[in-house]
Amino acid sequence: MKLGRLNHVGVATPSIETSIAHYRETMGAEVITEPFDLPEQKVKVCFVDTPNSQIELIEPLGADSPLTNFLEKNPLGGQHHLCFEVPDIEEARSYFECAGKRILGPTRIGAHGTPIFFLHPKDMEGVLTEIMESPKQAH
């Protein structure tokens, strides 16, 4: 297992529209994708491009979203997770399982359209960590 490229930093927000305005007006972001729903993950997302990575803005879709708890504790939102790329998601999953790291749920398709899974923050130095298979057309 080798640490891959940082794909994005996930930022939870109570309002994607407010956060988009912040990144445009305060931070000077020029490229921001149109928000879209991921109903299977109970979130709405969009991506803010930076020169070397992306910010994934994440808003809950309903009270049963996994983000609801996070936003109750952090009403303004904040950093939710880090996402690293790997060339082979199944190889990475096997590596982390063999290392005794807790994987949160099944491997599923993420916002970039590639397989992902999450690692428990208590096993990752306090950081919720997303592992994402590198998009085939990237790089």
Helices and strands as residue ranges (DSSP letters): E 6-12, H 16-25, E 36-38, E 43-49, E 54-60, H 67-73, E 78-86, H 89-98, E 103-109, E 115-119, G 121-123, E 129-133
